[in-house]
Amino acid sequence: MMVTWVTLDNYTNESVVEYGVNRLDQIAYGYNFKFRDGGLERRVLTIHRVLLTNLTNGQLYSKQITSTFHDGQEIYILFCY
């Protein structure tokens, strides 16, 4: 499964997802690239992509997206799927 998310350009440059069944015991690193949107502000965004492997069909997983800001602070976003 490919996990994709977007951050503002000035904030993060890491693409990391922790995931697992009963606990977040697997970690996957991905890549990111810059994208300029077509809106009036022409913002530069960072698109992150991480491939999750060794998943079992029908199994419920939790995943946590981790992004580290340039000043070292981290943000965590937790999902279940």
DSSP file (Angstrom, degrees, kcal/mol; ACC not computed):
  #  RESIDUE AA STRUCTURE BP1 BP2  ACC     N-H-->O    O-->H-N    N-H-->O    O-->H-N    TCO  KAPPA ALPHA  PHI   PSI    X-CA   Y-CA   Z-CA
    1    1 A M              0   0    0      0, 0.0    51,-3.5     0, 0.0     2,-0.5   0.000 360.0 360.0 360.0 134.1    0.0    0.0    0.0
    2    2 A M  E     -A   51   0A   0     49,-0.2     2,-0.5    47,-0.0    49,-0.2  -0.853 360.0-157.3 -96.7 126.3    1.3    3.4   -0.9
    3    3 A V  E     -A   50   0A   0     47,-3.1    47,-2.3    -2,-0.5     2,-0.4  -0.899  14.0-175.7-103.4 130.6    0.7    6.2    1.7
    4    4 A T  E     +A   49   0A   0     -2,-0.5     2,-0.3    45,-0.2    45,-0.2  -0.987   9.4 160.0-130.8 135.6    0.7    9.7    0.3
    5    5 A W  E     -A   48   0A   0     43,-1.7    43,-3.3    -2,-0.4     2,-0.4  -0.965  26.2-131.8-148.6 166.6    0.5   13.1    2.2
    6    6 A V  E     +A   47   0A   0     -2,-0.3     2,-0.3    41,-0.2    41,-0.2  -0.950  18.7 179.1-124.9 138.1    1.3   16.7    1.6
    7    7 A T  E     -A   46   0A   0     39,-2.4    39,-3.2    -2,-0.4     2,-0.1  -0.914  41.1 -91.9-128.1 161.0    3.1   19.3    3.8
    8    8 A L  E >>  -A   45   0A   0     -2,-0.3     3,-1.7    37,-0.2     4,-0.9  -0.481  41.6-117.3 -68.5 145.2    3.9   22.9    3.2
    9    9 A D  T 34 S+     0   0    0     35,-1.9    36,-0.1     1,-0.3    -1,-0.1   0.821 107.7  54.2 -56.3 -39.2    7.4   23.2    1.7
   10   10 A N  T 34 S+     0   0    0     34,-0.3    60,-0.3     1,-0.2    -1,-0.3   0.495 105.3  54.7 -78.4  -1.6    9.0   25.2    4.5
   11   11 A Y  T <4 S+     0   0    0     -3,-1.7    59,-1.0     1,-0.2     2,-0.3   0.889 103.9  14.3-106.2 -44.5    8.1   22.7    7.3
   12   12 A T  B  <  +C   69   0B   0     -4,-0.9    -1,-0.2    57,-0.2    57,-0.2  -0.904  31.1 176.2-136.5 159.4    9.2   19.1    6.7
   13   13 A N        +     0   0    0     55,-0.8     2,-0.3    -2,-0.3    19,-0.1   0.308  58.3  94.9-141.8   5.8   11.5   17.0    4.5
   14   14 A E        -     0   0    0     54,-0.4     2,-0.4     2,-0.1    17,-0.1  -0.729  50.3-161.7-100.2 151.7   11.1   13.5    6.0
   15   15 A S        +     0   0    0     -2,-0.3    15,-2.6    15,-0.2     2,-0.4  -0.851  31.0 149.5-131.8  95.8    8.8   10.8    4.8
   16   16 A V  E     -DE  29  66C   0     50,-0.9    50,-2.3    -2,-0.4     2,-0.4  -0.987  22.5-173.9-134.1 136.9    8.3    8.2    7.5
   17   17 A V  E     -DE  28  65C   0     11,-2.5    11,-2.7    -2,-0.4     2,-0.4  -0.995   6.6-163.1-130.5 127.4    5.4    5.8    8.4
   18   18 A E  E     +DE  27  64C   0     46,-2.6    46,-3.3    -2,-0.4     2,-0.3  -0.890  25.5 163.0-101.3 139.7    5.3    3.6   11.4
   19   19 A Y  E     +DE  26  63C   0      7,-2.6     7,-2.1    -2,-0.4     6,-0.3  -0.973   8.4 138.2-153.7 164.4    2.7    0.8   11.3
   20   20 A G  E     - E   0  62C   0     42,-1.9    42,-2.8    -2,-0.3     4,-0.1  -0.964  49.6-100.5 172.0 177.9    1.6   -2.5   12.7
   21   21 A V  S    S+     0   0    0     -2,-0.3    -1,-0.1    40,-0.2     3,-0.1   0.954 112.3   4.0 -86.9 -63.2   -1.3   -4.6   14.0
   22   22 A N  S    S+     0   0    0      1,-0.2     2,-0.3    39,-0.1    39,-0.0   0.630 140.1   8.6 -99.8 -17.8   -1.3   -4.3   17.8
   23   23 A R  S    S-     0   0    0     39,-0.1     2,-1.9    -4,-0.0    -1,-0.2  -0.965  86.5 -93.7-153.8 164.6    1.6   -1.8   18.0
   24   24 A L        +     0   0    0     -2,-0.3    -4,-0.2     1,-0.2    39,-0.1  -0.570  66.2 141.5 -84.6  79.1    3.6    0.4   15.7
   25   25 A D        +     0   0    0     -2,-1.9     2,-0.4    -6,-0.3    -1,-0.2   0.349  49.6  67.5-107.4   4.9    6.4   -2.2   15.3
   26   26 A Q  E     -D   19   0C   0     -7,-2.1    -7,-2.6    -3,-0.2     2,-0.4  -0.944  60.9-165.2-122.9 148.3    7.3   -1.7   11.6
   27   27 A I  E     -D   18   0C   0     -2,-0.4     2,-0.4    -9,-0.2    -9,-0.2  -0.994   3.5-171.5-135.7 140.1    8.8    1.4   10.0
   28   28 A A  E     -D   17   0C   0    -11,-2.7   -11,-2.5    -2,-0.4     2,-0.4  -0.995   8.2-154.9-132.9 137.5    9.0    2.4    6.3
   29   29 A Y  E     +D   16   0C   0     -2,-0.4    22,-0.3   -13,-0.2   -13,-0.2  -0.869  20.1 170.9-109.0 143.6   10.9    5.3    4.8
   30   30 A G        -     0   0    0    -15,-2.6     2,-0.3    -2,-0.4   -15,-0.2  -0.317  26.4 -96.7-128.2-148.6    9.9    6.9    1.5
   31   31 A Y  E     -B   49   0A   0     18,-2.3    18,-2.7    -2,-0.1     2,-0.3  -0.834  23.1-156.9-134.3 169.5   10.6    9.8   -0.7
   32   32 A N  E     -B   48   0A   0     -2,-0.3     2,-0.3    16,-0.2    16,-0.2  -0.978   3.9-168.4-147.3 160.6    9.3   13.3   -1.3
   33   33 A F  E     -B   47   0A   0     14,-1.9    14,-2.8    -2,-0.3     2,-0.2  -0.982  27.2-105.2-148.1 157.1    9.3   15.9   -4.0
   34   34 A K  E     -B   46   0A   0     -2,-0.3     2,-0.3    12,-0.2    12,-0.2  -0.559  31.9-176.2 -86.2 147.9    8.3   19.5   -4.4
   35   35 A F  E     -B   45   0A   0     10,-2.5    10,-3.7    -2,-0.2     2,-0.6  -0.990  18.1-145.7-144.8 132.0    5.2   20.6   -6.3
   36   36 A R  E     -B   44   0A   0     -2,-0.3     8,-0.2     8,-0.2     7,-0.1  -0.896  25.9-134.0-100.0 122.0    4.0   24.1   -7.1
   37   37 A D        -     0   0    0      6,-2.6    -1,-0.0    -2,-0.6    -2,-0.0  -0.244  10.3-125.2 -73.6 165.1    0.2   24.3   -6.9
   38   38 A G  S    S+     0   0    0      4,-0.1    -1,-0.1     3,-0.1    -2,-0.0   0.299  72.5 111.0 -93.4   8.8   -1.8   26.1   -9.6
   39   39 A G  S >  S-     0   0    0      4,-0.1     3,-0.6     1,-0.1     0, 0.0  -0.075  87.8 -92.0 -75.9-179.9   -3.7   28.4   -7.3
   40   40 A L  T 3  S+     0   0    0      1,-0.2    -1,-0.1     2,-0.1    -2,-0.0   0.823 126.1  51.2 -63.0 -32.9   -3.3   32.2   -7.0
   41   41 A E  T 3  S-     0   0    0      2,-0.0    -1,-0.2     1,-0.0    -3,-0.1   0.703  91.8-147.8 -79.8 -18.8   -0.7   31.8   -4.2
   42   42 A R    <   -     0   0    0     -3,-0.6    -4,-0.1     1,-0.1    -2,-0.1   0.906  27.4-168.6  51.8  45.9    1.4   29.4   -6.3
   43   43 A R        -     0   0    0     -7,-0.1    -6,-2.6     1,-0.1     2,-0.6  -0.294  20.7-128.1 -65.6 147.1    2.5   27.7   -3.1
   44   44 A V  E     - B   0  36A   0     -8,-0.2   -35,-1.9   -10,-0.0     2,-0.3  -0.892  33.3-174.7 -95.4 122.8    5.4   25.1   -3.1
   45   45 A L  E     -AB   8  35A   0    -10,-3.7   -10,-2.5    -2,-0.6     2,-0.5  -0.777  22.6-130.5-114.4 158.2    4.2   21.9   -1.4
   46   46 A T  E     -AB   7  34A   0    -39,-3.2   -39,-2.4    -2,-0.3     2,-0.5  -0.961  17.3-156.0-109.8 123.2    6.1   18.8   -0.5
   47   47 A I  E     -AB   6  33A   0    -14,-2.8   -14,-1.9    -2,-0.5     2,-0.4  -0.880  10.9-159.5 -99.3 124.4    4.4   15.5   -1.5
   48   48 A H  E     -AB   5  32A   0    -43,-3.3   -43,-1.7    -2,-0.5     2,-0.4  -0.834   9.4-175.5-106.0 140.8    5.5   12.5    0.6
   49   49 A R  E     +AB   4  31A   0    -18,-2.7   -18,-2.3    -2,-0.4     2,-0.4  -0.990   4.6 175.3-139.5 130.0    5.1    8.9   -0.5
   50   50 A V  E     -A    3   0A   0    -47,-2.3   -47,-3.1    -2,-0.4     2,-0.6  -0.999  21.9-140.9-135.0 131.0    5.9    5.7    1.5
   51   51 A L  E     -A    2   0A   0     -2,-0.4     2,-0.5   -22,-0.3   -49,-0.2  -0.820  13.2-152.0 -93.8 123.1    5.3    2.1    0.4
   52   52 A L        -     0   0    0    -51,-3.5     2,-0.2    -2,-0.6     3,-0.2  -0.824  19.5-172.7 -94.0 131.1    4.1   -0.2    3.2
   53   53 A T        +     0   0    0     -2,-0.5     0, 0.0     1,-0.2     0, 0.0  -0.680  53.4  40.5-119.2 172.1    5.1   -3.8    2.7
   54   54 A N  S    S+     0   0    0     -2,-0.2     2,-0.3     1,-0.2    -1,-0.2   0.838  73.9 157.1  58.9  38.4    4.3   -7.2    4.4
   55   55 A L        -     0   0    0     -3,-0.2     2,-0.5   -35,-0.0    -1,-0.2  -0.685  35.8-137.4 -92.0 148.4    0.6   -6.4    4.8
   56   56 A T    >   -     0   0    0     -2,-0.3     3,-1.8     3,-0.0     0, 0.0  -0.910  24.7-111.5-107.2 130.1   -2.0   -9.1    5.2
   57   57 A N  T 3  S+     0   0    0     -2,-0.5     3,-0.1     1,-0.3    -1,-0.0  -0.317 101.3  15.3 -57.7 136.7   -5.4   -8.8    3.4
   58   58 A G  T 3  S+     0   0    0      1,-0.3     2,-0.3     0, 0.0    -1,-0.3   0.351  95.0 127.3  82.0  -5.5   -8.3   -8.3    5.8
   59   59 A Q    <   -     0   0    0     -3,-1.8     2,-0.5     1,-0.0    -1,-0.3  -0.673  59.3-128.2 -87.4 137.8   -6.0   -7.3    8.7
   60   60 A L        -     0   0    0     -2,-0.3     2,-0.3    -3,-0.1    -1,-0.0  -0.743  32.9-174.5 -85.1 126.9   -6.7   -4.1   10.6
   61   61 A Y        -     0   0    0     -2,-0.5    20,-2.9   -39,-0.0     2,-0.4  -0.851  19.9-144.5-119.2 154.1   -3.6   -1.9   10.9
   62   62 A S  E     -EF  20  80C   0    -42,-2.8   -42,-1.9    -2,-0.3     2,-0.3  -0.908  20.8-172.0-108.8 147.3   -2.7    1.3   12.6
   63   63 A K  E     -EF  19  79C   0     16,-3.0    16,-3.4    -2,-0.4     2,-0.5  -0.993  11.4-158.7-140.1 148.8   -0.2    3.7   11.0
   64   64 A Q  E     -EF  18  78C   0    -46,-3.3   -46,-2.6    -2,-0.3     2,-0.5  -0.987   9.1-149.8-130.0 121.8    1.5    6.8   12.2
   65   65 A I  E     -EF  17  77C   0     12,-2.8    12,-2.0    -2,-0.5     2,-0.5  -0.786  15.9-163.1 -89.2 129.9    2.9    9.4    9.8
   66   66 A T  E     +EF  16  76C   0    -50,-2.3   -50,-0.9    -2,-0.5     2,-0.4  -0.964  10.7 178.7-118.2 126.3    5.8   11.3   11.3
   67   67 A S  E     - F   0  75C   0      8,-2.0     8,-2.3    -2,-0.5     2,-0.5  -0.995  15.6-150.1-125.5 130.9    7.1   14.5    9.9
   68   68 A T  E     - F   0  74C   0     -2,-0.4   -55,-0.8     6,-0.2   -54,-0.4  -0.870  14.7-136.5-102.2 127.3   10.1   16.4   11.4
   69   69 A F  B >   -C   12   0B   0      4,-3.6     3,-2.2    -2,-0.5   -57,-0.2  -0.363  27.8-106.5 -75.8 160.9   10.1   20.1   11.2
   70   70 A H  T 3  S+     0   0    0    -59,-1.0    -1,-0.1   -60,-0.3   -58,-0.1   0.749 120.6  57.8 -60.2 -25.1   13.3   21.9   10.3
   71   71 A D  T 3  S-     0   0    0    -60,-0.2    -1,-0.3     2,-0.1     3,-0.1   0.367 123.6-102.7 -88.8   6.9   13.7   23.1   13.9
   72   72 A G  S <  S+     0   0    0     -3,-2.2    -2,-0.1     1,-0.3     2,-0.1   0.236  79.8 130.6  95.4 -13.4   13.7   19.5   15.1
   73   73 A Q        -     0   0    0     -5,-0.1    -4,-3.6     1,-0.0    -1,-0.3  -0.418  45.1-145.4 -71.1 150.6   10.1   19.4   16.4
   74   74 A E  E     -F   68   0C   0     -6,-0.2     2,-0.4    -3,-0.1    -6,-0.2  -0.874   9.8-157.0-119.6 152.1    8.0   16.4   15.3
   75   75 A I  E     -F   67   0C   0     -8,-2.3    -8,-2.0    -2,-0.3     2,-0.4  -0.983  10.1-159.8-124.1 140.2    4.3   16.0   14.4
   76   76 A Y  E     -F   66   0C   0     -2,-0.4     2,-0.4   -10,-0.2   -10,-0.2  -0.963   7.2-171.7-122.7 136.5    2.5   12.7   14.5
   77   77 A I  E     -F   65   0C   0    -12,-2.0   -12,-2.8    -2,-0.4     2,-0.4  -0.990  12.1-157.7-127.8 120.8   -0.7   11.7   12.8
   78   78 A L  E     +F   64   0C   0     -2,-0.4     2,-0.3   -14,-0.2   -14,-0.2  -0.853  14.4 174.0-107.4 132.4   -2.3    8.3   13.7
   79   79 A F  E     -F   63   0C   0    -16,-3.4   -16,-3.0    -2,-0.4     2,-0.4  -0.923  18.8-150.7-129.2 154.6   -4.7    6.5   11.4
   80   80 A C  E      F   62   0C   0     -2,-0.3   -18,-0.2   -18,-0.2   -20,-0.0  -0.990 360.0 360.0-122.2 139.4   -6.3    3.0   11.5
   81   81 A Y              0   0    0    -20,-2.9   -19,-0.2    -2,-0.4    -1,-0.1   0.295 360.0 360.0-147.3 360.0   -7.3    1.2    8.4
